[in-house]
Amino acid sequence: MKKLVKFSLLVMACALLIPGLAGCGKTGQNNPQPSSWKSIQAKHHVVIGLDDSFVPMGFRQKNGKLAGYDIDLARAVFKQYGIKVDFQTIDWSMNVTELRNQTVDLIWNGLTITDERQRAMAFSEPYLVNQQVLVVKKSQHIHSPQDMTGKTLGVQSGSSGAQDIDRYPKLLKQRIKKHTPVLYDTFNNAFIDLKADRIQGLLIDSVYANYYLQHLPNPGDYRVIKSGMPNEYFAVGIKKGNQEVKQKIDQGIEHLRKTGELQRINQKWFGK
């Protein structure tokens, strides 16, 4: 009789702790994991983490409104599924942590596929090609990475460029002052120091550099130099295990490609 009472109490406790489930052994059936496709569908919205100073991928306009290539692309993809997109600004150097802790569902903001990141997250299929370039002021008379010898280099903390400096040390790391770059939270702050000659070179994504310089009043004061680093590929960062999310994003982008919408977004932000 005592054993029966104990068993009954255990069942009652299980029901109180996990309401809505028929038994303790059936966890998760009605409560999908955060960031999973079922969870995103149930909420009718998805939270995307981004660095809101990364032009032209995702940035704040003068009126404070978010705009950019990835903003348009993400909204166009999830519109197909009737899902609203919410963008959340994050510390870019913490993007892996934010995704792992599920404070955001995705990282979608000019995110480069790297070996380090592939160990921590899954990726969609690549949707854009990028390169790391060196931006300098013409007044510094720098024409190649070799000319950075003894000079100060800037790079964004947590960026693929920061990783590439270590991955290909002969190109820049072994040449620059103290063999260590100056790290910045945002490229905007790095450009301020470049303009003021506090750094002599800035390693940066080509998509950012080209767009940013085009919108300066004096773009002719700067020079863009090939870094010698290999091409990179932008993709969407997804929590490991969320295979269905990857499939839906890949299918959504492919549909935009077939309908011509992807080409329209490309032309809007990058021209012909």
Secondary structure as a PSIPRED ss2 file (coil, helix, strand):
# PSIPRED VFORMAT (PSIPRED V4.0)

   1 M C   1.000  0.000  0.000
   2 K H   0.000  1.000  0.000
   3 K H   0.000  1.000  0.000
   4 L H   0.000  1.000  0.000
   5 V H   0.000  1.000  0.000
   6 K H   0.000  1.000  0.000
   7 F H   0.000  1.000  0.000
   8 S H   0.000  1.000  0.000
   9 L H   0.000  1.000  0.000
  10 L H   0.000  1.000  0.000
  11 V H   0.000  1.000  0.000
  12 M H   0.000  1.000  0.000
  13 A H   0.000  1.000  0.000
  14 C H   0.000  1.000  0.000
  15 A H   0.000  1.000  0.000
  16 L H   0.000  1.000  0.000
  17 L H   0.000  1.000  0.000
  18 I C   1.000  0.000  0.000
  19 P C   1.000  0.000  0.000
  20 G C   1.000  0.000  0.000
  21 L C   1.000  0.000  0.000
  22 A C   1.000  0.000  0.000
  23 G C   1.000  0.000  0.000
  24 C C   1.000  0.000  0.000
  25 G C   1.000  0.000  0.000
  26 K C   1.000  0.000  0.000
  27 T C   1.000  0.000  0.000
  28 G C   1.000  0.000  0.000
  29 Q C   1.000  0.000  0.000
  30 N C   1.000  0.000  0.000
  31 N C   1.000  0.000  0.000
  32 P C   1.000  0.000  0.000
  33 Q C   1.000  0.000  0.000
  34 P C   1.000  0.000  0.000
  35 S C   1.000  0.000  0.000
  36 S C   1.000  0.000  0.000
  37 W H   0.000  1.000  0.000
  38 K H   0.000  1.000  0.000
  39 S H   0.000  1.000  0.000
  40 I H   0.000  1.000  0.000
  41 Q H   0.000  1.000  0.000
  42 A H   0.000  1.000  0.000
  43 K H   0.000  1.000  0.000
  44 H C   1.000  0.000  0.000
  45 H E   0.000  0.000  1.000
  46 V E   0.000  0.000  1.000
  47 V E   0.000  0.000  1.000
  48 I E   0.000  0.000  1.000
  49 G E   0.000  0.000  1.000
  50 L E   0.000  0.000  1.000
  51 D C   1.000  0.000  0.000
  52 D C   1.000  0.000  0.000
  53 S E   0.000  0.000  1.000
  54 F E   0.000  0.000  1.000
  55 V C   1.000  0.000  0.000
  56 P C   1.000  0.000  0.000
  57 M C   1.000  0.000  0.000
  58 G E   0.000  0.000  1.000
  59 F E   0.000  0.000  1.000
  60 R E   0.000  0.000  1.000
  61 Q C   1.000  0.000  0.000
  62 K C   1.000  0.000  0.000
  63 N C   1.000  0.000  0.000
  64 G C   1.000  0.000  0.000
  65 K C   1.000  0.000  0.000
  66 L E   0.000  0.000  1.000
  67 A E   0.000  0.000  1.000
  68 G C   1.000  0.000  0.000
  69 Y H   0.000  1.000  0.000
  70 D H   0.000  1.000  0.000
  71 I H   0.000  1.000  0.000
  72 D H   0.000  1.000  0.000
  73 L H   0.000  1.000  0.000
  74 A H   0.000  1.000  0.000
  75 R H   0.000  1.000  0.000
  76 A H   0.000  1.000  0.000
  77 V H   0.000  1.000  0.000
  78 F H   0.000  1.000  0.000
  79 K H   0.000  1.000  0.000
  80 Q C   1.000  0.000  0.000
  81 Y C   1.000  0.000  0.000
  82 G C   1.000  0.000  0.000
  83 I C   1.000  0.000  0.000
  84 K E   0.000  0.000  1.000
  85 V E   0.000  0.000  1.000
  86 D E   0.000  0.000  1.000
  87 F E   0.000  0.000  1.000
  88 Q E   0.000  0.000  1.000
  89 T E   0.000  0.000  1.000
  90 I C   1.000  0.000  0.000
  91 D C   1.000  0.000  0.000
  92 W H   0.000  1.000  0.000
  93 S H   0.000  1.000  0.000
  94 M H   0.000  1.000  0.000
  95 N H   0.000  1.000  0.000
  96 V H   0.000  1.000  0.000
  97 T H   0.000  1.000  0.000
  98 E H   0.000  1.000  0.000
  99 L H   0.000  1.000  0.000
 100 R H   0.000  1.000  0.000
 101 N C   1.000  0.000  0.000
 102 Q C   1.000  0.000  0.000
 103 T C   1.000  0.000  0.000
 104 V C   1.000  0.000  0.000
 105 D C   1.000  0.000  0.000
 106 L E   0.000  0.000  1.000
 107 I E   0.000  0.000  1.000
 108 W C   1.000  0.000  0.000
 109 N C   1.000  0.000  0.000
 110 G C   1.000  0.000  0.000
 111 L C   1.000  0.000  0.000
 112 T E   0.000  0.000  1.000
 113 I C   1.000  0.000  0.000
 114 T C   1.000  0.000  0.000
 115 D H   0.000  1.000  0.000
 116 E H   0.000  1.000  0.000
 117 R H   0.000  1.000  0.000
 118 Q H   0.000  1.000  0.000
 119 R C   1.000  0.000  0.000
 120 A C   1.000  0.000  0.000
 121 M C   1.000  0.000  0.000
 122 A E   0.000  0.000  1.000
 123 F E   0.000  0.000  1.000
 124 S C   1.000  0.000  0.000
 125 E C   1.000  0.000  0.000
 126 P C   1.000  0.000  0.000
 127 Y C   1.000  0.000  0.000
 128 L E   0.000  0.000  1.000
 129 V E   0.000  0.000  1.000
 130 N E   0.000  0.000  1.000
 131 Q C   1.000  0.000  0.000
 132 Q E   0.000  0.000  1.000
 133 V E   0.000  0.000  1.000
 134 L E   0.000  0.000  1.000
 135 V E   0.000  0.000  1.000
 136 V E   0.000  0.000  1.000
 137 K E   0.000  0.000  1.000
 138 K H   0.000  1.000  0.000
 139 S H   0.000  1.000  0.000
 140 Q H   0.000  1.000  0.000
 141 H C   1.000  0.000  0.000
 142 I C   1.000  0.000  0.000
 143 H C   1.000  0.000  0.000
 144 S C   1.000  0.000  0.000
 145 P H   0.000  1.000  0.000
 146 Q H   0.000  1.000  0.000
 147 D H   0.000  1.000  0.000
 148 M H   0.000  1.000  0.000
 149 T C   1.000  0.000  0.000
 150 G C   1.000  0.000  0.000
 151 K C   1.000  0.000  0.000
 152 T C   1.000  0.000  0.000
 153 L E   0.000  0.000  1.000
 154 G E   0.000  0.000  1.000
 155 V E   0.000  0.000  1.000
 156 Q E   0.000  0.000  1.000
 157 S C   1.000  0.000  0.000
 158 G C   1.000  0.000  0.000
 159 S C   1.000  0.000  0.000
 160 S H   0.000  1.000  0.000
 161 G H   0.000  1.000  0.000
 162 A H   0.000  1.000  0.000
 163 Q H   0.000  1.000  0.000
 164 D H   0.000  1.000  0.000
 165 I H   0.000  1.000  0.000
 166 D H   0.000  1.000  0.000
 167 R H   0.000  1.000  0.000
 168 Y C   1.000  0.000  0.000
 169 P C   1.000  0.000  0.000
 170 K C   1.000  0.000  0.000
 171 L C   1.000  0.000  0.000
 172 L C   1.000  0.000  0.000
 173 K C   1.000  0.000  0.000
 174 Q C   1.000  0.000  0.000
 175 R C   1.000  0.000  0.000
 176 I C   1.000  0.000  0.000
 177 K H   0.000  1.000  0.000
 178 K H   0.000  1.000  0.000
 179 H H   0.000  1.000  0.000
 180 T C   1.000  0.000  0.000
 181 P C   1.000  0.000  0.000
 182 V E   0.000  0.000  1.000
 183 L E   0.000  0.000  1.000
 184 Y E   0.000  0.000  1.000
 185 D C   1.000  0.000  0.000
 186 T C   1.000  0.000  0.000
 187 F H   0.000  1.000  0.000
 188 N H   0.000  1.000  0.000
 189 N H   0.000  1.000  0.000
 190 A H   0.000  1.000  0.000
 191 F H   0.000  1.000  0.000
 192 I H   0.000  1.000  0.000
 193 D H   0.000  1.000  0.000
 194 L H   0.000  1.000  0.000
 195 K H   0.000  1.000  0.000
 196 A C   1.000  0.000  0.000
 197 D C   1.000  0.000  0.000
 198 R C   1.000  0.000  0.000
 199 I C   1.000  0.000  0.000
 200 Q C   1.000  0.000  0.000
 201 G E   0.000  0.000  1.000
 202 L E   0.000  0.000  1.000
 203 L E   0.000  0.000  1.000
 204 I E   0.000  0.000  1.000
 205 D E   0.000  0.000  1.000
 206 S H   0.000  1.000  0.000
 207 V H   0.000  1.000  0.000
 208 Y H   0.000  1.000  0.000
 209 A H   0.000  1.000  0.000
 210 N H   0.000  1.000  0.000
 211 Y H   0.000  1.000  0.000
 212 Y H   0.000  1.000  0.000
 213 L H   0.000  1.000  0.000
 214 Q H   0.000  1.000  0.000
 215 H C   1.000  0.000  0.000
 216 L C   1.000  0.000  0.000
 217 P C   1.000  0.000  0.000
 218 N C   1.000  0.000  0.000
 219 P H   0.000  1.000  0.000
 220 G H   0.000  1.000  0.000
 221 D H   0.000  1.000  0.000
 222 Y E   0.000  0.000  1.000
 223 R E   0.000  0.000  1.000
 224 V E   0.000  0.000  1.000
 225 I E   0.000  0.000  1.000
 226 K E   0.000  0.000  1.000
 227 S C   1.000  0.000  0.000
 228 G C   1.000  0.000  0.000
 229 M C   1.000  0.000  0.000
 230 P C   1.000  0.000  0.000
 231 N C   1.000  0.000  0.000
 232 E E   0.000  0.000  1.000
 233 Y E   0.000  0.000  1.000
 234 F E   0.000  0.000  1.000
 235 A C   1.000  0.000  0.000
 236 V C   1.000  0.000  0.000
 237 G E   0.000  0.000  1.000
 238 I E   0.000  0.000  1.000
 239 K C   1.000  0.000  0.000
 240 K C   1.000  0.000  0.000
 241 G C   1.000  0.000  0.000
 242 N C   1.000  0.000  0.000
 243 Q H   0.000  1.000  0.000
 244 E H   0.000  1.000  0.000
 245 V H   0.000  1.000  0.000
 246 K H   0.000  1.000  0.000
 247 Q H   0.000  1.000  0.000
 248 K H   0.000  1.000  0.000
 249 I H   0.000  1.000  0.000
 250 D H   0.000  1.000  0.000
 251 Q H   0.000  1.000  0.000
 252 G H   0.000  1.000  0.000
 253 I H   0.000  1.000  0.000
 254 E H   0.000  1.000  0.000
 255 H H   0.000  1.000  0.000
 256 L H   0.000  1.000  0.000
 257 R H   0.000  1.000  0.000
 258 K H   0.000  1.000  0.000
 259 T H   0.000  1.000  0.000
 260 G C   1.000  0.000  0.000
 261 E H   0.000  1.000  0.000
 262 L H   0.000  1.000  0.000
 263 Q H   0.000  1.000  0.000
 264 R H   0.000  1.000  0.000
 265 I H   0.000  1.000  0.000
 266 N H   0.000  1.000  0.000
 267 Q H   0.000  1.000  0.000
 268 K H   0.000  1.000  0.000
 269 W H   0.000  1.000  0.000
 270 F H   0.000  1.000  0.000
 271 G C   1.000  0.000  0.000
 272 K C   1.000  0.000  0.000
